[in-house]
Amino acid sequence: MLKKIALSLSVATFGVVVPLLEINATHVFNPMWPGHARLHEVWQLGTNSMIALVCLWLAWRRADIRSAAALGLIVVLGFLAAFVLGPTYGGSMRHSDGSELTIAGVNAAVIVMVAAAAVLGLLWARPAAPRRLQ
């Protein structure tokens, strides 16, 4: 049960929390963003939310924590790769007004995603013990 809860909280970061934080004037409704960029933002939010739902289904209905964790890792590591590669394409975690939420000088979203990657990585790397025949 603890594994399912840990997985659920981890995928909720990109399936629920990120959309709640980005469907606003700084992202989806940002008038400074071209319409094409906003379309891609909504596409990414919708895709990630649907992947989170599949992860939850795999974990809670199929008891397949490992596959659910692998899918979650794809999303989380994709974010972290985009963050690390940001300087190569002009990407940034700063909002258009120049603000950035940081904790001890580190972007808060990066901290959350690193934590989610750690949890999902452990869940993926440690498969469940085989069931004993009765």
Contact map, one row per residue, 1 for C-alpha under 8 A:
11111000000000000000000000000000000000000000000000000000000000000000000000000000000000000000000000000000000000000000000000000000000000
11111100000000000000000000000000000000000000000000000000000000000000000000000000000000000000000000000000000000000000000000000000000000
11111110000000000000000000000000000000000000000000000000000000001000000000000000000000000000000000000000000000000000000000100000000000
11111111000000000000000000000000000000000000000000000000001100001000000000000000000000000000000000000000000000000000000000000000000000
11111111100000000000000000000000000000000000000000000000000000000000000000000000000000000000000000000000000000000000000000000000000000
01111111110000000000000000000000000000000000000000000000000000000000000000000000000000000000000000000000000000000000001000000000000000
00111111111000000000000000000000000000000000000000000001001000001001100000000000000000000000000000000000000000000000001100100000000000
00011111111100000000000000000000000000000000000000000001000000000000000000000000000000000000000000000000000000000000000000000000000000
00001111111110000000000000000000000000000000000000000000000000000000000000000000000000000000000000000000000000000000000000000000000000
00000111111111000000000000000000000000000000000000000000000000000000000100000000000000000000000000000000000000000001101100000000000000
00000011111111100000000000000000000000000000000000010011000000000000000100000000000000000000000000000000000000000001000000000000000000
00000001111111111000000000000000000000000000000000010000000000000000000000000000000000000000000000000000000000000000000000000000000000
00000000111111111100000000000000000000000000000000000000000000000000000000000000000000000000000000000000000000011001000000000000000000
00000000011111111110000000000000000000000000000110010000000000000000000000110000000000000000000000000000000000000000000000000000000000
00000000001111111110000000000000000000000000100111111000000000000000000000000000000000000000000000000000000000000000000000000000000000
00000000000111111111000000000000000000000000000010000000000000000000000000000000000000000000000000000000000000000000000000000000000000
00000000000111111111100000000000000000000000000000000000000000000000000000000000000000000000000000000000000000000000000000000000000000
00000000000011111111110000000000000000000000100000000000000000000000000000000000000000000000000000000000000000000000000000000000000000
00000000000001111111111000000000000000000000100010000000000000000000000000000000000000000000000000000000000000000000000000000000000000
00000000000000011111111000000000000000000000000000000000000000000000000000000000000000000000000000000000000000000000000000000000000000
00000000000000001111111100000000000000000000000000000000000000000000000000000000000000000000000000000000000000000000000000000000000000
00000000000000000111111101110000000000000000000000000000000000000000000000000000000000000000000000000000000000000000000000000000000000
00000000000000000011111111111000000000000000000000000000000000000000000000000000000000000000000000000000000000000000000000000000000000
00000000000000000000111111111100000000000000000000000000000000000000000000000000000000000000000000000000000000000000000000000000000000
00000000000000000000001111111110000000000000000000000000000000000000000000000000000000000000000000000000000000000000000000000000000000
00000000000000000000011111111100000000000000000000000000000000000000000000000000000000000000001100000000000000000000000000000000000000
00000000000000000000011111111100100001001000000000000000000000000000000000000000000000000000000000000000000000000000000000000000000000
00000000000000000000011111111100000001001100000000000000000000000000000000000000000000000000000000000000000000000000000000000000000000
00000000000000000000001111111110000001000000000000000000000000000000000000000000000000000000000000000000000000000000000000000000000000
00000000000000000000000111111111100001000000000000000000000000000000000000000000000000000000000000000000000000000000000000000000000000
00000000000000000000000010001111110000000000000000000000000000000000000000000000000000000000000000000000000000000000000000000000000000
00000000000000000000000000000111110000000000000000000000000000000000000000000000000000000000000100000000000000000000000000000000000000
00000000000000000000000000100111111011000000000000000000000000000000000000000000000000000000000000000000000000000000000000000000000000
00000000000000000000000000000011111111000000000000000000000000000000000000000000000000000000000000000000000000000000000000000000000000
00000000000000000000000000000000111111100000000000000000000000000000000000000000000000000000000000000000000000000000000000000000000000
00000000000000000000000000000000011111110000000000000000000000000000000000000000000000000000000000000000000000000000000000000000000000
00000000000000000000000000000000111111111000000000000000000000000000000000000000000000000000000000000000000000000000000000000000000000
00000000000000000000000000111100111111111100000000000000000000000000000000000000000000000000000000000000000000000000000000000000000000
00000000000000000000000000000000001111111110000000000000000000000000000000000000000000000000000000000000000000000000000000000000000000
00000000000000000000000000000000000111111111000000000000000000000000000000000000000000000000000000000000000000000000000000000000000000
00000000000000000000000000110000000011111111100000000000000000000000000000000000000000000000000000000000000000000000000000000000000000
00000000000000000000000000010000000001111111110000000000000000000000000000000000000000000000000000000000000000000000000000000000000000
00000000000000000000000000000000000000111111111000000000000000000000000000000000000000000000000000000000000000000000000000000000000000
00000000000000000000000000000000000000011111111100000000000000000000000000000000000000000000000000000000000000000000000000000000000000
00000000000000100110000000000000000000001111111110000000000000000000000000000000000000000000000000000000000000000000000000000000000000
00000000000000000000000000000000000000000111111111000000000000000000000000000000000000000000000000000000000000000000000000000000000000
00000000000000000000000000000000000000000011111111100000000000000000000000000000000000000000000000000000000000000000000000000000000000
00000000000001100000000000000000000000000001111111110000000000000000000000100000000000000000000000000000000000000000000000000000000000
00000000000001110010000000000000000000000000111111111000000000000000000000000000000000000000000000000000000000000000000000000000000000
00000000000000100000000000000000000000000000011111111100000000000000000000000000000000000000000000000000000000000000000000000000000000
00000000000000100000000000000000000000000000001111111110000000000000001100000000000000000000000000000000000000000000000000000000000000
00000000001101100000000000000000000000000000000111111111000000000000000100000000000000000000000000000000000000000000000000000000000000
00000000000000100000000000000000000000000000000011111111100000000000000000000000000000000000000000000000000000000000000000000000000000
00000000000000000000000000000000000000000000000001111111110000000001000000000000000000000000000000000000000000000000000000000000000000
00000000001000000000000000000000000000000000000000111111111000000011101100000000000000000000000000000000000000000000000000000000000000
00000011001000000000000000000000000000000000000000011111111110000001000000000000000000000000000000000000000000000000000000000000000000
00000000000000000000000000000000000000000000000000001111111111000000000000000000000000000000000000000000000000000000000000000000000000
00000000000000000000000000000000000000000000000000000111111111111011000000000000000000000000000000000000000000000000000000000000000000
00010010000000000000000000000000000000000000000000000011111111111001000000000000000000000000000000000000000000000000000000000000000000
00010000000000000000000000000000000000000000000000000001111111110000000000000000000000000000000000000000000000000000000000000000000000
00000000000000000000000000000000000000000000000000000001111111100000000000000000000000000000000000000000000000000000000000000000000000
00000000000000000000000000000000000000000000000000000000111111110000000000000000000000000000000000000000000000000000000000000000000000
00000000000000000000000000000000000000000000000000000000011111111000000000000000000000000000000000000000000000000000000000000000000000
00000000000000000000000000000000000000000000000000000000011101111111000000000000000000000000000000000000000000000000000000000000000000
00110010000000000000000000000000000000000000000000000000011000111111100000000000000000000000000000000000000000000000000000110010000000
00000000000000000000000000000000000000000000000000000000000000011111110000000000000000000000000000000000000000000000000000111110000000
00000000000000000000000000000000000000000000000000000010010000011111111000000000000000000000000000000000000000000000000000010000000000
00000010000000000000000000000000000000000000000000000111011000011111111100000000000000000000000000000000000000000000000000000000000000
00000010000000000000000000000000000000000000000000000010000000001111111110000000000000000000000000000000000000000000000110110000000000
00000000000000000000000000000000000000000000000000000000000000000111111111000000000000000000000000000000000000000000000110010000000000
00000000000000000000000000000000000000000000000000100010000000000011111111100000000000000000000000000000000000000000000000000000000000
00000000011000000000000000000000000000000000000000110010000000000001111111110000000000000000000000000000000000000000000100000000000000
00000000000000000000000000000000000000000000000000000000000000000000111111111100000000000000000000000000000000000000100110000000000000
00000000000000000000000000000000000000000000000000000000000000000000011111111100000000000000000000000000000000000000000000000000000000
00000000000001000000000000000000000000000000000100000000000000000000001111111110000000000000000000000000000000000000000000000000000000
00000000000001000000000000000000000000000000000000000000000000000000000111111111000000000000000000000000000000001101100000000000000000
00000000000000000000000000000000000000000000000000000000000000000000000011111111100000000000000000000000000000000000100000000000000000
00000000000000000000000000000000000000000000000000000000000000000000000011111111110000000000000000000000000000000000000000000000000000
00000000000000000000000000000000000000000000000000000000000000000000000000111111111000000000000000000000000000001000000000000000000000
00000000000000000000000000000000000000000000000000000000000000000000000000011111111100000000000000000000000001001100000000000000000000
00000000000000000000000000000000000000000000000000000000000000000000000000001111111110000000000000000000000000000000000000000000000000
00000000000000000000000000000000000000000000000000000000000000000000000000000111111111000010000000000000000000000000000000000000000000
00000000000000000000000000000000000000000000000000000000000000000000000000000011111111000011100000000000000001000000000000000000000000
00000000000000000000000000000000000000000000000000000000000000000000000000000001111111100000000000000000000000000000000000000000000000
00000000000000000000000000000000000000000000000000000000000000000000000000000000111111111010000000000000000000000000000000000000000000
00000000000000000000000000000000000000000000000000000000000000000000000000000000011111111111000000000000000000000000000000000000000000
00000000000000000000000000000000000000000000000000000000000000000000000000000000000111111111000000000000000000000000000000000000000000
00000000000000000000000000000000000000000000000000000000000000000000000000000000000011111110000000000000000000000000000000000000000000
00000000000000000000000000000000000000000000000000000000000000000000000000000000000011111110000000000000000000000000000000000000000000
00000000000000000000000000000000000000000000000000000000000000000000000000000000000001111111000000000000000000000000000000000000000000
00000000000000000000000000000000000000000000000000000000000000000000000000000000011011111111100000000000000000000000000000000000000000
00000000000000000000000000000000000000000000000000000000000000000000000000000000001001100111111000000000000000000000000000000000000000
00000000000000000000000000000000000000000000000000000000000000000000000000000000001000000011111000010000001000000000000000000000000000
00000000000000000000000000000000000000000000000000000000000000000000000000000000000000000001111111110000000000000000000000000000000000
00000000000000000000000001000000000000000000000000000000000000000000000000000000000000000001111111110000000000000000000000000000000000
00000000000000000000000001000001000000000000000000000000000000000000000000000000000000000000011111100000000000000000000000000000000000
00000000000000000000000000000000000000000000000000000000000000000000000000000000000000000000011111100000000000000000000000000000000000
00000000000000000000000000000000000000000000000000000000000000000000000000000000000000000000011111110000000000000000000000000000000000
00000000000000000000000000000000000000000000000000000000000000000000000000000000000000000000011111111000000000000000000000000000000000
00000000000000000000000000000000000000000000000000000000000000000000000000000000000000000000111001111100001000000000000000000000000000
00000000000000000000000000000000000000000000000000000000000000000000000000000000000000000000000000111110001100000000000000000000000000
00000000000000000000000000000000000000000000000000000000000000000000000000000000000000000000000000011111111100000000000000000000000000
00000000000000000000000000000000000000000000000000000000000000000000000000000000000000000000000000001111111100000000000000000000000000
00000000000000000000000000000000000000000000000000000000000000000000000000000000000000000000000000000111110000000000000000000000000000
00000000000000000000000000000000000000000000000000000000000000000000000000000000000000000000000000000111111000000000000000000000000000
00000000000000000000000000000000000000000000000000000000000000000000000000000000000000000000000000000111111101100000000000000000000000
00000000000000000000000000000000000000000000000000000000000000000000000000000000000000000000100000011110111111100000000000000000000000
00000000000000000000000000000000000000000000000000000000000000000000000000000000000000000000000000001110011111110000000000000000000000
00000000000000000000000000000000000000000000000000000000000000000000000000000000000000000000000000000000001111111000000000000000000000
00000000000000000000000000000000000000000000000000000000000000000000000000000001001000000000000000000000011111111100000000000000000000
00000000000000000000000000000000000000000000000000000000000000000000000000000000000000000000000000000000011111111110000000000000000000
00000000000010000000000000000000000000000000000000000000000000000000000000000000000000000000000000000000000111111111000000000000000000
00000000000010000000000000000000000000000000000000000000000000000000000000010011000000000000000000000000000011111111100000000000000000
00000000000000000000000000000000000000000000000000000000000000000000000000010001000000000000000000000000000001111111110000000000000000
00000000000000000000000000000000000000000000000000000000000000000000000000000000000000000000000000000000000000111111111000000000000000
00000000011010000000000000000000000000000000000000000000000000000000000000010000000000000000000000000000000000011111111100000000000000
00000000010000000000000000000000000000000000000000000000000000000000000010011000000000000000000000000000000000001111111110000000000000
00000000000000000000000000000000000000000000000000000000000000000000000000000000000000000000000000000000000000000111111111000000000000
00000110010000000000000000000000000000000000000000000000000000000000000000000000000000000000000000000000000000000011111111100000000000
00000010010000000000000000000000000000000000000000000000000000000000110110000000000000000000000000000000000000000001111111110000000000
00000000000000000000000000000000000000000000000000000000000000000000110010000000000000000000000000000000000000000000111111111000000000
00000000000000000000000000000000000000000000000000000000000000000000000000000000000000000000000000000000000000000000011111111100000000
00100010000000000000000000000000000000000000000000000000000000001100100000000000000000000000000000000000000000000000001111111110000000
00000000000000000000000000000000000000000000000000000000000000001110110000000000000000000000000000000000000000000000000111111110000000
00000000000000000000000000000000000000000000000000000000000000000100000000000000000000000000000000000000000000000000000011111110000000
00000000000000000000000000000000000000000000000000000000000000000100000000000000000000000000000000000000000000000000000001111111000000
00000000000000000000000000000000000000000000000000000000000000001100000000000000000000000000000000000000000000000000000000111111100000
00000000000000000000000000000000000000000000000000000000000000000000000000000000000000000000000000000000000000000000000000000111110000
00000000000000000000000000000000000000000000000000000000000000000000000000000000000000000000000000000000000000000000000000000011111000
00000000000000000000000000000000000000000000000000000000000000000000000000000000000000000000000000000000000000000000000000000001111100
00000000000000000000000000000000000000000000000000000000000000000000000000000000000000000000000000000000000000000000000000000000111110
00000000000000000000000000000000000000000000000000000000000000000000000000000000000000000000000000000000000000000000000000000000011111
00000000000000000000000000000000000000000000000000000000000000000000000000000000000000000000000000000000000000000000000000000000001111
00000000000000000000000000000000000000000000000000000000000000000000000000000000000000000000000000000000000000000000000000000000000111
